[in-house]
Amino acid sequence: MNNPISSAFWAMVHRDLLAQWRDKGEFIFRVVMLPLILIITYGYVLPEIGLVPREFPTHMFAGMIGMSILITGIHGTAIPFTMDFNNMHEIEDRLQAPVPANLVAYAKMLVGIIEAFIGGLLVLPFSAFFMGSRVELALQGDRIVYLVPVLILIAIASATLGLLVGTIVKPMQIAAMFPGFLMPMVFSGAIFFTWKSLTAVPFFQKIILINPLVYANEALRFALTPQIDSMPIACSAGGLIISSLIMGYFGFKRFHYMCVNR
């Protein structure tokens, strides 16, 4: 006999994935546009005209993947929470079901994690096509084994941050989320530079440690481009885990608050 709680969980996940599939065109456009612009500009045009070093695309390759996974997961978790709590109130039907309230949040987060992986897979061919031979991936067996665990940690971090943001941001504030939250995260997230290269600006090097994208990109550099001096994997993985725990703690607190005061 099927576990009713498990059946309810997978039914919610299936329903949300089906809704995303119906809007797959919008999803692909949303996921690809920002990385595509950055890849063409910084990974192709600027190296071609000599304004950045030829090895610059190799430095930013891991950052493009990390950014795509994290931002897609945030968007895929945060926007549904925001709309369900404030506009469509669809989440109220789920909360009235005879299942733990946290199950609803976990289902939304799993959908965000799945979208995050898809986002990374969508951006990868664009990065490879436009950067081409400019990217030097020195894949090594002792480093590549870290790749899958790192991707999982990044996806979880994206979902926990999406939960926190989705229970704070109101629908009328969504337009401000991109310039006011996502853009600062992107440009301080160690995409165009490594964390260790910021020793000349120690204040900035320390303050960006609150950004989980820094740990995501440094962990991916460790796995994909070991020739680049990156943050030790224990520090970057630990940063992702600690960030997820902190964001998850406050995210679930906000979620329970919203459930009680909906």
C-alpha positions in Angstrom: 0.0 0.0 0.0 1.3 3.4 -0.9 2.2 5.8 1.9 -0.5 8.6 1.7 2.0 11.3 2.8 4.5 10.2 0.1 1.7 10.0 -2.5 0.6 13.5 -1.6 4.2 14.8 -1.8 4.8 13.4 -5.3 1.4 14.5 -6.5 2.3 18.1 -5.6 5.7 17.9 -7.3 4.1 16.4 -10.4 1.5 19.1 -10.6 4.1 21.9 -10.3 6.4 20.3 -12.9 3.4 19.9 -15.2 2.6 23.6 -14.8 6.2 24.5 -15.6 6.2 22.3 -18.7 3.2 24.2 -20.0 5.3 27.4 -19.8 8.5 25.8 -21.0 9.1 28.6 -23.6 9.1 31.3 -20.9 11.2 29.1 -18.6 13.9 28.6 -21.3 13.9 32.3 -22.2 14.2 33.3 -18.5 17.0 30.9 -17.7 19.1 31.5 -20.8 19.0 35.3 -21.4 21.2 36.7 -18.6 23.9 34.0 -19.0 23.8 34.3 -22.8 24.4 38.0 -22.7 27.2 37.6 -20.2 28.8 34.8 -22.1 28.7 36.6 -25.5 30.0 39.8 -24.0 32.6 38.6 -21.5 33.4 35.1 -22.9 33.6 36.0 -26.6 33.5 39.7 -27.6 35.8 41.2 -25.0 38.5 38.5 -25.3 38.3 38.8 -29.1 38.9 42.6 -29.1 41.6 42.3 -26.4 39.9 44.1 -23.5 40.2 41.1 -21.3 42.8 38.3 -21.2 42.4 35.3 -23.4 42.2 33.1 -20.3 39.3 35.1 -18.9 36.6 32.7 -20.2 38.2 29.9 -18.3 37.9 31.9 -15.1 34.2 32.7 -15.7 33.1 29.3 -17.1 32.4 27.8 -13.6 30.7 31.1 -12.6 28.3 30.9 -15.5 27.2 27.4 -14.5 27.0 28.2 -10.8 25.0 31.4 -11.5 22.6 29.6 -13.7 21.9 26.9 -11.2 21.5 29.2 -8.2 19.4 31.9 -9.9 17.1 29.3 -11.6 16.6 27.5 -8.3 15.8 30.8 -6.5 13.3 31.9 -9.1 11.7 28.4 -9.4 11.1 28.3 -5.6 10.6 32.0 -4.7 8.1 33.1 -7.4 5.6 30.2 -6.8 5.7 30.9 -3.0 5.1 34.6 -3.6 2.2 34.1 -6.0 0.6 31.3 -4.0 0.6 33.1 -0.7 -0.4 36.5 -2.0 -2.3 36.2 -5.3 -3.6 32.8 -6.3 -3.9 31.4 -2.7 -3.5 28.0 -4.2 -1.2 27.0 -1.4 -4.2 27.1 1.0 -5.7 24.0 -0.5 -2.5 22.1 0.0 -2.2 23.3 3.6 -5.6 22.0 4.4 -4.7 18.5 3.3 -4.0 16.0 6.1 -0.2 16.2 5.7 2.5 18.1 7.5 2.7 21.7 6.4 6.5 21.4 5.8 5.7 18.8 3.1 4.2 21.6 1.0 7.4 23.6 1.3 9.6 20.6 0.6 7.6 19.9 -2.6 8.1 23.4 -3.8 11.8 23.3 -3.0 12.2 20.0 -4.9 10.7 21.6 -8.0 13.1 24.5 -7.6 16.0 22.0 -7.3 15.0 20.2 -10.5 14.6 23.5 -12.3 18.1 24.5 -11.1 19.7 21.4 -12.6 17.8 22.0 -15.9 19.0 25.6 -15.9 22.6 24.5 -15.6 22.2 22.0 -18.4 20.6 24.6 -20.7 23.5 27.1 -20.1 26.3 24.6 -20.5 26.0 24.2 -24.3 25.8 28.0 -24.8 29.0 28.4 -22.7 30.8 25.7 -24.7 29.7 27.1 -28.0 30.5 30.8 -27.6 33.7 30.4 -25.5 34.9 27.4 -27.5 38.6 26.8 -27.4 39.1 29.7 -25.0 37.9 27.5 -22.1 40.6 25.2 -20.8 39.0 22.6 -18.6 41.6 20.6 -16.9 39.4 17.8 -15.7 41.1 15.5 -13.2 39.8 12.3 -11.7 40.5 13.3 -8.1 38.7 16.6 -8.7 35.8 15.6 -10.9 34.4 13.2 -8.2 33.4 16.4 -6.3 31.3 17.7 -9.2 28.0 15.9 -8.5 28.0 16.5 -4.7 28.8 20.2 -5.4 25.9 20.5 -7.9 23.6 19.0 -5.3 24.7 21.4 -2.6 24.3 24.4 -5.0 20.8 23.2 -5.9 19.8 22.8 -2.3 21.2 26.3 -1.5 19.2 27.8 -4.3 16.0 26.2 -3.0 16.5 27.3 0.6 17.3 30.9 -0.5 14.2 30.7 -2.8 12.1 29.6 0.2 13.3 32.6 2.2 12.9 35.1 -0.5 9.5 33.8 -1.6 8.1 34.2 1.9 9.4 37.7 2.2 8.9 39.3 -1.2 5.4 40.5 -2.2 4.1 40.2 -5.8 4.4 44.0 -6.3 8.1 43.8 -5.3 9.1 41.1 -7.8 10.1 43.7 -10.4 12.5 45.2 -7.9 14.0 41.8 -7.0 16.1 41.6 -10.1 18.0 44.9 -9.8 17.8 45.1 -6.0 18.8 41.5 -5.1 19.8 39.2 -8.0 22.1 41.6 -9.8 24.2 42.5 -6.7 24.4 38.7 -6.0 25.6 38.0 -9.5 28.3 40.7 -9.7 29.6 40.0 -6.2 29.4 36.2 -6.6 32.9 35.5 -7.9 31.8 34.9 -11.5 34.4 37.2 -13.1 37.1 36.8 -10.4 38.2 34.3 -7.9 37.8 34.8 -4.2 41.6 34.6 -3.6 42.3 37.3 -6.2 40.5 39.8 -4.0 43.4 40.0 -1.5 44.1 43.6 -2.7 40.6 44.6 -1.5 40.3 42.7 1.8 37.1 44.5 2.9 35.3 43.4 -0.3 36.8 39.9 0.0 35.3 39.5 3.4 31.9 41.0 2.9 31.0 38.9 -0.2 31.3 35.8 2.0 27.7 36.4 2.9 26.9 35.6 -0.8 26.2 31.8 -1.3 27.1 32.2 -5.0 30.7 32.8 -4.0 30.9 29.3 -2.5 29.1 27.8 -5.4 31.4 29.2 -8.0 34.6 28.5 -6.0 33.5 24.9 -5.5 32.8 24.5 -9.2 36.2 26.0 -10.0 37.9 23.5 -7.7 36.2 20.6 -9.6 36.3 21.9 -13.2 39.3 24.2 -13.5 41.9 23.0 -10.9 44.6 25.0 -12.6 42.9 28.1 -11.2 43.7 28.9 -7.5 40.3 28.6 -5.8 39.0 28.4 -2.3 39.7 25.1 -0.6 36.8 22.6 -1.3 36.2 22.1 2.4 35.6 25.9 2.8 33.4 26.3 -0.3 31.4 23.1 0.5 31.1 24.1 4.1 30.0 27.6 3.1 27.2 26.1 0.9 26.1 23.8 3.8 26.1 26.6 6.4 24.3 29.0 4.0 21.7 26.4 3.3 21.1 25.7 7.0 20.8 29.4 7.9 18.6 30.2 4.9 16.5 27.1 5.5 16.0 27.9 9.2 14.8 31.4 8.6 12.9 30.3 5.4 10.9 27.7 7.3 10.2 30.2 10.1 8.8 32.7 7.6 6.9 29.8 5.9 5.2 28.9 9.2 4.4 32.5 9.9 2.8 32.9 6.5 0.8 29.7 7.0 -0.6 31.0 10.3 -1.3 34.5 9.0 -2.5 33.7 5.5 
